[in-house]
Amino acid sequence: MNEINEIDAWLRATGMTESRLGLLACANAKAVARIRSGDARIKTLDAVMAYIRGNPASRRVVKRKPPKA
């Protein structure tokens, strides 16, 4: 599986936005968009991949809206 597919699968599984992933992984909201376009540095790709591999989707809790009272 290539890195972009792995990122996409992780985002789908967690329900997280790509900008949030970028912020958490390397303090850059545009990191994933730059990875997709090919404009990211290897350091950025490595940081995002390390984050998703260190935080498997099965361990993530997807925040949901609380039920209405």
mmCIF file of the N, C-alpha and C atoms, coordinates in Angstrom:
data_MODEL
# 
_entry.id   MODEL 
# 
loop_
_atom_site.group_PDB 
_atom_site.id 
_atom_site.type_symbol 
_atom_site.label_atom_id 
_atom_site.label_alt_id 
_atom_site.label_comp_id 
_atom_site.label_asym_id 
_atom_site.label_entity_id 
_atom_site.label_seq_id 
_atom_site.pdbx_PDB_ins_code 
_atom_site.Cartn_x 
_atom_site.Cartn_y 
_atom_site.Cartn_z 
_atom_site.occupancy 
_atom_site.B_iso_or_equiv 
_atom_site.pdbx_formal_charge 
_atom_site.auth_seq_id 
_atom_site.auth_comp_id 
_atom_site.auth_asym_id 
_atom_site.auth_atom_id 
_atom_site.pdbx_PDB_model_num 
ATOM 1   N N  . MET A 1 1  ? 0.859   -1.180 0.000  1.00 0.00 ? 1  MET A N  1 
ATOM 2   C CA . MET A 1 1  ? 0.000   0.000  0.000  1.00 0.00 ? 1  MET A CA 1 
ATOM 3   C C  . MET A 1 1  ? 0.901   1.238  0.000  1.00 0.00 ? 1  MET A C  1 
ATOM 4   N N  . ASN A 1 2  ? 0.631   2.176  -0.887 1.00 0.00 ? 2  ASN A N  1 
ATOM 5   C CA . ASN A 1 2  ? 1.463   3.371  -0.875 1.00 0.00 ? 2  ASN A CA 1 
ATOM 6   C C  . ASN A 1 2  ? 1.031   4.319  0.234  1.00 0.00 ? 2  ASN A C  1 
ATOM 7   N N  . GLU A 1 3  ? 1.839   5.318  0.496  1.00 0.00 ? 3  GLU A N  1 
ATOM 8   C CA . GLU A 1 3  ? 1.605   6.199  1.644  1.00 0.00 ? 3  GLU A CA 1 
ATOM 9   C C  . GLU A 1 3  ? 0.286   6.959  1.548  1.00 0.00 ? 3  GLU A C  1 
ATOM 10  N N  . ILE A 1 4  ? -0.049  7.460  0.379  1.00 0.00 ? 4  ILE A N  1 
ATOM 11  C CA . ILE A 1 4  ? -1.293  8.227  0.246  1.00 0.00 ? 4  ILE A CA 1 
ATOM 12  C C  . ILE A 1 4  ? -2.500  7.337  0.519  1.00 0.00 ? 4  ILE A C  1 
ATOM 13  N N  . ASN A 1 5  ? -2.472  6.112  0.018  1.00 0.00 ? 5  ASN A N  1 
ATOM 14  C CA . ASN A 1 5  ? -3.575  5.180  0.302  1.00 0.00 ? 5  ASN A CA 1 
ATOM 15  C C  . ASN A 1 5  ? -3.652  4.863  1.789  1.00 0.00 ? 5  ASN A C  1 
ATOM 16  N N  . GLU A 1 6  ? -2.503  4.713  2.416  1.00 0.00 ? 6  GLU A N  1 
ATOM 17  C CA . GLU A 1 6  ? -2.476  4.428  3.855  1.00 0.00 ? 6  GLU A CA 1 
ATOM 18  C C  . GLU A 1 6  ? -3.039  5.608  4.661  1.00 0.00 ? 6  GLU A C  1 
ATOM 19  N N  . ILE A 1 7  ? -2.674  6.816  4.265  1.00 0.00 ? 7  ILE A N  1 
ATOM 20  C CA . ILE A 1 7  ? -3.207  8.017  4.925  1.00 0.00 ? 7  ILE A CA 1 
ATOM 21  C C  . ILE A 1 7  ? -4.716  8.091  4.729  1.00 0.00 ? 7  ILE A C  1 
ATOM 22  N N  . ASP A 1 8  ? -5.175  7.885  3.493  1.00 0.00 ? 8  ASP A N  1 
ATOM 23  C CA . ASP A 1 8  ? -6.614  7.939  3.204  1.00 0.00 ? 8  ASP A CA 1 
ATOM 24  C C  . ASP A 1 8  ? -7.393  6.900  4.011  1.00 0.00 ? 8  ASP A C  1 
ATOM 25  N N  . ALA A 1 9  ? -6.868  5.690  4.092  1.00 0.00 ? 9  ALA A N  1 
ATOM 26  C CA . ALA A 1 9  ? -7.544  4.631  4.846  1.00 0.00 ? 9  ALA A CA 1 
ATOM 27  C C  . ALA A 1 9  ? -7.608  5.006  6.325  1.00 0.00 ? 9  ALA A C  1 
ATOM 28  N N  . TRP A 1 10 ? -6.531  5.558  6.859  1.00 0.00 ? 10 TRP A N  1 
ATOM 29  C CA . TRP A 1 10 ? -6.499  5.956  8.272  1.00 0.00 ? 10 TRP A CA 1 
ATOM 30  C C  . TRP A 1 10 ? -7.499  7.086  8.535  1.00 0.00 ? 10 TRP A C  1 
ATOM 31  N N  . LEU A 1 11 ? -7.548  8.057  7.621  1.00 0.00 ? 11 LEU A N  1 
ATOM 32  C CA . LEU A 1 11 ? -8.495  9.170  7.783  1.00 0.00 ? 11 LEU A CA 1 
ATOM 33  C C  . LEU A 1 11 ? -9.939  8.664  7.752  1.00 0.00 ? 11 LEU A C  1 
ATOM 34  N N  . ARG A 1 12 ? -10.249 7.757  6.830  1.00 0.00 ? 12 ARG A N  1 
ATOM 35  C CA . ARG A 1 12 ? -11.599 7.191  6.766  1.00 0.00 ? 12 ARG A CA 1 
ATOM 36  C C  . ARG A 1 12 ? -11.933 6.441  8.051  1.00 0.00 ? 12 ARG A C  1 
ATOM 37  N N  . ALA A 1 13 ? -10.994 5.649  8.515  1.00 0.00 ? 13 ALA A N  1 
ATOM 38  C CA . ALA A 1 13 ? -11.237 4.822  9.704  1.00 0.00 ? 13 ALA A CA 1 
ATOM 39  C C  . ALA A 1 13 ? -11.412 5.658  10.974 1.00 0.00 ? 13 ALA A C  1 
ATOM 40  N N  . THR A 1 14 ? -10.726 6.782  11.038 1.00 0.00 ? 14 THR A N  1 
ATOM 41  C CA . THR A 1 14 ? -10.794 7.604  12.252 1.00 0.00 ? 14 THR A CA 1 
ATOM 42  C C  . THR A 1 14 ? -11.838 8.710  12.162 1.00 0.00 ? 14 THR A C  1 
ATOM 43  N N  . GLY A 1 15 ? -12.212 9.083  10.952 1.00 0.00 ? 15 GLY A N  1 
ATOM 44  C CA . GLY A 1 15 ? -13.138 10.201 10.789 1.00 0.00 ? 15 GLY A CA 1 
ATOM 45  C C  . GLY A 1 15 ? -12.457 11.551 10.959 1.00 0.00 ? 15 GLY A C  1 
ATOM 46  N N  . MET A 1 16 ? -11.139 11.558 11.001 1.00 0.00 ? 16 MET A N  1 
ATOM 47  C CA . MET A 1 16 ? -10.388 12.798 11.195 1.00 0.00 ? 16 MET A CA 1 
ATOM 48  C C  . MET A 1 16 ? -10.211 13.511 9.858  1.00 0.00 ? 16 MET A C  1 
ATOM 49  N N  . THR A 1 17 ? -10.144 14.828 9.899  1.00 0.00 ? 17 THR A N  1 
ATOM 50  C CA . THR A 1 17 ? -9.879  15.590 8.684  1.00 0.00 ? 17 THR A CA 1 
ATOM 51  C C  . THR A 1 17 ? -8.378  15.590 8.409  1.00 0.00 ? 17 THR A C  1 
ATOM 52  N N  . GLU A 1 18 ? -8.024  15.792 7.160  1.00 0.00 ? 18 GLU A N  1 
ATOM 53  C CA . GLU A 1 18 ? -6.606  15.794 6.826  1.00 0.00 ? 18 GLU A CA 1 
ATOM 54  C C  . GLU A 1 18 ? -5.878  16.978 7.446  1.00 0.00 ? 18 GLU A C  1 
ATOM 55  N N  . SER A 1 19 ? -6.562  18.103 7.616  1.00 0.00 ? 19 SER A N  1 
ATOM 56  C CA . SER A 1 19 ? -5.898  19.251 8.238  1.00 0.00 ? 19 SER A CA 1 
ATOM 57  C C  . SER A 1 19 ? -5.592  18.980 9.710  1.00 0.00 ? 19 SER A C  1 
ATOM 58  N N  . ARG A 1 20 ? -6.498  18.298 10.396 1.00 0.00 ? 20 ARG A N  1 
ATOM 59  C CA . ARG A 1 20 ? -6.255  17.951 11.803 1.00 0.00 ? 20 ARG A CA 1 
ATOM 60  C C  . ARG A 1 20 ? -5.091  16.971 11.918 1.00 0.00 ? 20 ARG A C  1 
ATOM 61  N N  . LEU A 1 21 ? -5.030  16.002 11.029 1.00 0.00 ? 21 LEU A N  1 
ATOM 62  C CA . LEU A 1 21 ? -3.910  15.063 11.033 1.00 0.00 ? 21 LEU A CA 1 
ATOM 63  C C  . LEU A 1 21 ? -2.599  15.813 10.847 1.00 0.00 ? 21 LEU A C  1 
ATOM 64  N N  . GLY A 1 22 ? -2.566  16.728 9.902  1.00 0.00 ? 22 GLY A N  1 
ATOM 65  C CA . GLY A 1 22 ? -1.349  17.506 9.672  1.00 0.00 ? 22 GLY A CA 1 
ATOM 66  C C  . GLY A 1 22 ? -0.937  18.307 10.894 1.00 0.00 ? 22 GLY A C  1 
ATOM 67  N N  . LEU A 1 23 ? -1.930  18.898 11.565 1.00 0.00 ? 23 LEU A N  1 
ATOM 68  C CA . LEU A 1 23 ? -1.621  19.663 12.772 1.00 0.00 ? 23 LEU A CA 1 
ATOM 69  C C  . LEU A 1 23 ? -1.056  18.767 13.865 1.00 0.00 ? 23 LEU A C  1 
ATOM 70  N N  . LEU A 1 24 ? -1.651  17.613 14.058 1.00 0.00 ? 24 LEU A N  1 
ATOM 71  C CA . LEU A 1 24 ? -1.187  16.713 15.103 1.00 0.00 ? 24 LEU A CA 1 
ATOM 72  C C  . LEU A 1 24 ? 0.177   16.102 14.771 1.00 0.00 ? 24 LEU A C  1 
ATOM 73  N N  . ALA A 1 25 ? 0.396   15.786 13.513 1.00 0.00 ? 25 ALA A N  1 
ATOM 74  C CA . ALA A 1 25 ? 1.624   15.095 13.122 1.00 0.00 ? 25 ALA A CA 1 
ATOM 75  C C  . ALA A 1 25 ? 2.826   16.023 13.024 1.00 0.00 ? 25 ALA A C  1 
ATOM 76  N N  . CYS A 1 26 ? 2.612   17.224 12.511 1.00 0.00 ? 26 CYS A N  1 
ATOM 77  C CA . CYS A 1 26 ? 3.780   18.093 12.276 1.00 0.00 ? 26 CYS A CA 1 
ATOM 78  C C  . CYS A 1 26 ? 3.461   19.585 12.355 1.00 0.00 ? 26 CYS A C  1 
ATOM 79  N N  . ALA A 1 27 ? 2.369   19.915 13.034 1.00 0.00 ? 27 ALA A N  1 
ATOM 80  C CA . ALA A 1 27 ? 1.982   21.319 13.237 1.00 0.00 ? 27 ALA A CA 1 
ATOM 81  C C  . ALA A 1 27 ? 1.799   22.070 11.914 1.00 0.00 ? 27 ALA A C  1 
ATOM 82  N N  . ASN A 1 28 ? 1.268   21.381 10.919 1.00 0.00 ? 28 ASN A N  1 
ATOM 83  C CA . ASN A 1 28 ? 1.065   21.987 9.609  1.00 0.00 ? 28 ASN A CA 1 
ATOM 84  C C  . ASN A 1 28 ? -0.245  21.472 9.025  1.00 0.00 ? 28 ASN A C  1 
ATOM 85  N N  . ALA A 1 29 ? -1.256  22.327 9.026  1.00 0.00 ? 29 ALA A N  1 
ATOM 86  C CA . ALA A 1 29 ? -2.580  21.930 8.557  1.00 0.00 ? 29 ALA A CA 1 
ATOM 87  C C  . ALA A 1 29 ? -2.596  21.556 7.075  1.00 0.00 ? 29 ALA A C  1 
ATOM 88  N N  . LYS A 1 30 ? -1.645  22.030 6.313  1.00 0.00 ? 30 LYS A N  1 
ATOM 89  C CA . LYS A 1 30 ? -1.614  21.737 4.873  1.00 0.00 ? 30 LYS A CA 1 
ATOM 90  C C  . LYS A 1 30 ? -0.689  20.575 4.519  1.00 0.00 ? 30 LYS A C  1 
ATOM 91  N N  . ALA A 1 31 ? -0.169  19.893 5.515  1.00 0.00 ? 31 ALA A N  1 
ATOM 92  C CA . ALA A 1 31 ? 0.804   18.824 5.268  1.00 0.00 ? 31 ALA A CA 1 
ATOM 93  C C  . ALA A 1 31 ? 0.254   17.729 4.371  1.00 0.00 ? 31 ALA A C  1 
ATOM 94  N N  . VAL A 1 32 ? -0.944  17.228 4.665  1.00 0.00 ? 32 VAL A N  1 
ATOM 95  C CA . VAL A 1 32 ? -1.490  16.115 3.876  1.00 0.00 ? 32 VAL A CA 1 
ATOM 96  C C  . VAL A 1 32 ? -1.807  16.579 2.453  1.00 0.00 ? 32 VAL A C  1 
ATOM 97  N N  . ALA A 1 33 ? -2.324  17.785 2.309  1.00 0.00 ? 33 ALA A N  1 
ATOM 98  C CA . ALA A 1 33 ? -2.591  18.310 0.965  1.00 0.00 ? 33 ALA A CA 1 
ATOM 99  C C  . ALA A 1 33 ? -1.291  18.425 0.171  1.00 0.00 ? 33 ALA A C  1 
ATOM 100 N N  . ARG A 1 34 ? -0.223  18.820 0.830  1.00 0.00 ? 34 ARG A N  1 
ATOM 101 C CA . ARG A 1 34 ? 1.072   18.924 0.146  1.00 0.00 ? 34 ARG A CA 1 
ATOM 102 C C  . ARG A 1 34 ? 1.634   17.550 -0.197 1.00 0.00 ? 34 ARG A C  1 
ATOM 103 N N  . ILE A 1 35 ? 1.396   16.577 0.659  1.00 0.00 ? 35 ILE A N  1 
ATOM 104 C CA . ILE A 1 35 ? 1.823   15.207 0.348  1.00 0.00 ? 35 ILE A CA 1 
ATOM 105 C C  . ILE A 1 35 ? 1.095   14.722 -0.909 1.00 0.00 ? 35 ILE A C  1 
ATOM 106 N N  . ARG A 1 36 ? -0.209  14.980 -0.965 1.00 0.00 ? 36 ARG A N  1 
ATOM 107 C CA . ARG A 1 36 ? -1.003  14.566 -2.134 1.00 0.00 ? 36 ARG A CA 1 
ATOM 108 C C  . ARG A 1 36 ? -0.500  15.205 -3.423 1.00 0.00 ? 36 ARG A C  1 
ATOM 109 N N  . SER A 1 37 ? -0.142  16.490 -3.349 1.00 0.00 ? 37 SER A N  1 
ATOM 110 C CA . SER A 1 37 ? 0.283   17.212 -4.553 1.00 0.00 ? 37 SER A CA 1 
ATOM 111 C C  . SER A 1 37 ? 1.735   16.961 -4.924 1.00 0.00 ? 37 SER A C  1 
ATOM 112 N N  . GLY A 1 38 ? 2.472   16.306 -4.022 1.00 0.00 ? 38 GLY A N  1 
ATOM 113 C CA . GLY A 1 38 ? 3.879   16.035 -4.298 1.00 0.00 ? 38 GLY A CA 1 
ATOM 114 C C  . GLY A 1 38 ? 4.801   17.167 -3.897 1.00 0.00 ? 38 GLY A C  1 
ATOM 115 N N  . ASP A 1 39 ? 4.273   18.175 -3.192 1.00 0.00 ? 39 ASP A N  1 
ATOM 116 C CA . ASP A 1 39 ? 5.067   19.334 -2.796 1.00 0.00 ? 39 ASP A CA 1 
ATOM 117 C C  . ASP A 1 39 ? 5.627   19.235 -1.382 1.00 0.00 ? 39 ASP A C  1 
ATOM 118 N N  . ALA A 1 40 ? 5.378   18.130 -0.696 1.00 0.00 ? 40 ALA A N  1 
ATOM 119 C CA . ALA A 1 40 ? 5.839   17.988 0.691  1.00 0.00 ? 40 ALA A CA 1 
ATOM 120 C C  . ALA A 1 40 ? 7.279   17.509 0.735  1.00 0.00 ? 40 ALA A C  1 
ATOM 121 N N  . ARG A 1 41 ? 7.944   17.881 1.789  1.00 0.00 ? 41 ARG A N  1 
ATOM 122 C CA . ARG A 1 41 ? 9.299   17.376 2.023  1.00 0.00 ? 41 ARG A CA 1 
ATOM 123 C C  . ARG A 1 41 ? 9.197   15.966 2.598  1.00 0.00 ? 41 ARG A C  1 
ATOM 124 N N  . ILE A 1 42 ? 10.261  15.210 2.442  1.00 0.00 ? 42 ILE A N  1 
ATOM 125 C CA . ILE A 1 42 ? 10.286  13.849 2.978  1.00 0.00 ? 42 ILE A CA 1 
ATOM 126 C C  . ILE A 1 42 ? 10.091  13.881 4.491  1.00 0.00 ? 42 ILE A C  1 
ATOM 127 N N  . LYS A 1 43 ? 10.636  14.883 5.141  1.00 0.00 ? 43 LYS A N  1 
ATOM 128 C CA . LYS A 1 43 ? 10.487  15.031 6.594  1.00 0.00 ? 43 LYS A CA 1 
ATOM 129 C C  . LYS A 1 43 ? 9.008   15.138 6.986  1.00 0.00 ? 43 LYS A C  1 
ATOM 130 N N  . THR A 1 44 ? 8.228   15.845 6.180  1.00 0.00 ? 44 THR A N  1 
ATOM 131 C CA . THR A 1 44 ? 6.795   15.995 6.444  1.00 0.00 ? 44 THR A CA 1 
ATOM 132 C C  . THR A 1 44 ? 6.082   14.659 6.266  1.00 0.00 ? 44 THR A C  1 
ATOM 133 N N  . LEU A 1 45 ? 6.374   13.966 5.184  1.00 0.00 ? 45 LEU A N  1 
ATOM 134 C CA . LEU A 1 45 ? 5.779   12.649 4.948  1.00 0.00 ? 45 LEU A CA 1 
ATOM 135 C C  . LEU A 1 45 ? 6.142   11.690 6.078  1.00 0.00 ? 45 LEU A C  1 
ATOM 136 N N  . ASP A 1 46 ? 7.398   11.702 6.470  1.00 0.00 ? 46 ASP A N  1 
ATOM 137 C CA . ASP A 1 46 ? 7.834   10.823 7.560  1.00 0.00 ? 46 ASP A CA 1 
ATOM 138 C C  . ASP A 1 46 ? 7.091   11.123 8.853  1.00 0.00 ? 46 ASP A C  1 
ATOM 139 N N  . ALA A 1 47 ? 6.858   12.402 9.149  1.00 0.00 ? 47 ALA A N  1 
ATOM 140 C CA . ALA A 1 47 ? 6.157   12.785 10.381 1.00 0.00 ? 47 ALA A CA 1 
ATOM 141 C C  . ALA A 1 47 ? 4.707   12.310 10.358 1.00 0.00 ? 47 ALA A C  1 
ATOM 142 N N  . VAL A 1 48 ? 4.036   12.462 9.219  1.00 0.00 ? 48 VAL A N  1 
ATOM 143 C CA . VAL A 1 48 ? 2.640   12.033 9.101  1.00 0.00 ? 48 VAL A CA 1 
ATOM 144 C C  . VAL A 1 48 ? 2.548   10.505 9.195  1.00 0.00 ? 48 VAL A C  1 
ATOM 145 N N  . MET A 1 49 ? 3.433   9.817  8.508  1.00 0.00 ? 49 MET A N  1 
ATOM 146 C CA . MET A 1 49 ? 3.407   8.354  8.549  1.00 0.00 ? 49 MET A CA 1 
ATOM 147 C C  . MET A 1 49 ? 3.729   7.830  9.951  1.00 0.00 ? 49 MET A C  1 
ATOM 148 N N  . ALA A 1 50 ? 4.671   8.456  10.628 1.00 0.00 ? 50 ALA A N  1 
ATOM 149 C CA . ALA A 1 50 ? 4.999   8.042  11.998 1.00 0.00 ? 50 ALA A CA 1 
ATOM 150 C C  . ALA A 1 50 ? 3.798   8.248  12.914 1.00 0.00 ? 50 ALA A C  1 
ATOM 151 N N  . TYR A 1 51 ? 3.064   9.332  12.703 1.00 0.00 ? 51 TYR A N  1 
ATOM 152 C CA . TYR A 1 51 ? 1.894   9.600  13.532 1.00 0.00 ? 51 TYR A CA 1 
ATOM 153 C C  . TYR A 1 51 ? 0.817   8.537  13.313 1.00 0.00 ? 51 TYR A C  1 
ATOM 154 N N  . ILE A 1 52 ? 0.490   8.251  12.056 1.00 0.00 ? 52 ILE A N  1 
ATOM 155 C CA . ILE A 1 52 ? -0.609  7.298  11.837 1.00 0.00 ? 52 ILE A CA 1 
ATOM 156 C C  . ILE A 1 52 ? -0.200  5.883  12.219 1.00 0.00 ? 52 ILE A C  1 
ATOM 157 N N  . ARG A 1 53 ? 1.059   5.541  12.054 1.00 0.00 ? 53 ARG A N  1 
ATOM 158 C CA . ARG A 1 53 ? 1.508   4.201  12.456 1.00 0.00 ? 53 ARG A CA 1 
ATOM 159 C C  . ARG A 1 53 ? 1.615   4.084  13.970 1.00 0.00 ? 53 ARG A C  1 
ATOM 160 N N  . GLY A 1 54 ? 1.857   5.192  14.643 1.00 0.00 ? 54 GLY A N  1 
ATOM 161 C CA . GLY A 1 54 ? 1.919   5.190  16.101 1.00 0.00 ? 54 GLY A CA 1 
ATOM 162 C C  . GLY A 1 54 ? 0.564   5.297  16.760 1.00 0.00 ? 54 GLY A C  1 
ATOM 163 N N  . ASN A 1 55 ? -0.453  5.622  15.971 1.00 0.00 ? 55 ASN A N  1 
ATOM 164 C CA . ASN A 1 55 ? -1.821  5.782  16.465 1.00 0.00 ? 55 ASN A CA 1 
ATOM 165 C C  . ASN A 1 55 ? -2.775  5.007  15.569 1.00 0.00 ? 55 ASN A C  1 
ATOM 166 N N  . PRO A 1 56 ? -2.761  3.686  15.662 1.00 0.00 ? 56 PRO A N  1 
ATOM 167 C CA . PRO A 1 56 ? -3.621  2.877  14.784 1.00 0.00 ? 56 PRO A CA 1 
ATOM 168 C C  . PRO A 1 56 ? -5.086  3.281  14.877 1.00 0.00 ? 56 PRO A C  1 
ATOM 169 N N  . ALA A 1 57 ? -5.760  3.173  13.773 1.00 0.00 ? 57 ALA A N  1 
ATOM 170 C CA . ALA A 1 57 ? -7.170  3.566  13.707 1.00 0.00 ? 57 ALA A CA 1 
ATOM 171 C C  . ALA A 1 57 ? -8.022  2.787  14.701 1.00 0.00 ? 57 ALA A C  1 
ATOM 172 N N  . SER A 1 58 ? -7.640  1.563  14.997 1.00 0.00 ? 58 SER A N  1 
ATOM 173 C CA . SER A 1 58 ? -8.426  0.748  15.927 1.00 0.00 ? 58 SER A CA 1 
ATOM 174 C C  . SER A 1 58 ? -8.384  1.301  17.345 1.00 0.00 ? 58 SER A C  1 
ATOM 175 N N  . ARG A 1 59 ? -7.365  2.105  17.650 1.00 0.00 ? 59 ARG A N  1 
ATOM 176 C CA . ARG A 1 59 ? -7.247  2.689  18.987 1.00 0.00 ? 59 ARG A CA 1 
ATOM 177 C C  . ARG A 1 59 ? -7.892  4.062  19.080 1.00 0.00 ? 59 ARG A C  1 
ATOM 178 N N  . ARG A 1 60 ? -8.220  4.646  17.941 1.00 0.00 ? 60 ARG A N  1 
ATOM 179 C CA . ARG A 1 60 ? -8.761  6.001  17.914 1.00 0.00 ? 60 ARG A CA 1 
ATOM 180 C C  . ARG A 1 60 ? -10.237 5.984  18.267 1.00 0.00 ? 60 ARG A C  1 
ATOM 181 N N  . VAL A 1 61 ? -10.660 6.984  18.982 1.00 0.00 ? 61 VAL A N  1 
ATOM 182 C CA . VAL A 1 61 ? -12.077 7.149  19.303 1.00 0.00 ? 61 VAL A CA 1 
ATOM 183 C C  . VAL A 1 61 ? -12.589 8.296  18.452 1.00 0.00 ? 61 VAL A C  1 
ATOM 184 N N  . VAL A 1 62 ? -13.581 8.006  17.649 1.00 0.00 ? 62 VAL A N  1 
ATOM 185 C CA . VAL A 1 62 ? -14.171 9.025  16.803 1.00 0.00 ? 62 VAL A CA 1 
ATOM 186 C C  . VAL A 1 62 ? -15.173 9.793  17.645 1.00 0.00 ? 62 VAL A C  1 
ATOM 187 N N  . LYS A 1 63 ? -14.947 11.111 17.720 1.00 0.00 ? 63 LYS A N  1 
ATOM 188 C CA . LYS A 1 63 ? -15.865 11.931 18.515 1.00 0.00 ? 63 LYS A CA 1 
ATOM 189 C C  . LYS A 1 63 ? -17.183 12.067 17.766 1.00 0.00 ? 63 LYS A C  1 
ATOM 190 N N  . ARG A 1 64 ? -18.227 11.860 18.496 1.00 0.00 ? 64 ARG A N  1 
ATOM 191 C CA . ARG A 1 64 ? -19.563 11.975 17.918 1.00 0.00 ? 64 ARG A CA 1 
ATOM 192 C C  . ARG A 1 64 ? -20.342 13.018 18.689 1.00 0.00 ? 64 ARG A C  1 
ATOM 193 N N  . LYS A 1 65 ? -21.320 13.587 18.025 1.00 0.00 ? 65 LYS A N  1 
ATOM 194 C CA . LYS A 1 65 ? -22.154 14.576 18.702 1.00 0.00 ? 65 LYS A CA 1 
ATOM 195 C C  . LYS A 1 65 ? -22.979 13.879 19.776 1.00 0.00 ? 65 LYS A C  1 
ATOM 196 N N  . PRO A 1 66 ? -23.114 14.510 20.945 1.00 0.00 ? 66 PRO A N  1 
ATOM 197 C CA . PRO A 1 66 ? -23.930 13.899 21.993 1.00 0.00 ? 66 PRO A CA 1 
ATOM 198 C C  . PRO A 1 66 ? -25.406 13.874 21.570 1.00 0.00 ? 66 PRO A C  1 
ATOM 199 N N  . PRO A 1 67 ? -26.139 12.897 22.038 1.00 0.00 ? 67 PRO A N  1 
ATOM 200 C CA . PRO A 1 67 ? -27.567 12.834 21.678 1.00 0.00 ? 67 PRO A CA 1 
ATOM 201 C C  . PRO A 1 67 ? -28.318 14.023 22.241 1.00 0.00 ? 67 PRO A C  1 
ATOM 202 N N  . LYS A 1 68 ? -29.322 14.439 21.515 1.00 0.00 ? 68 LYS A N  1 
ATOM 203 C CA . LYS A 1 68 ? -30.145 15.570 21.980 1.00 0.00 ? 68 LYS A CA 1 
ATOM 204 C C  . LYS A 1 68 ? -31.024 15.109 23.117 1.00 0.00 ? 68 LYS A C  1 
ATOM 205 N N  . ALA A 1 69 ? -31.169 15.982 24.084 1.00 0.00 ? 69 ALA A N  1 
ATOM 206 C CA . ALA A 1 69 ? -31.986 15.651 25.256 1.00 0.00 ? 69 ALA A CA 1 
ATOM 207 C C  . ALA A 1 69 ? -33.462 15.766 24.996 1.00 0.00 ? 69 ALA A C  1 
# 
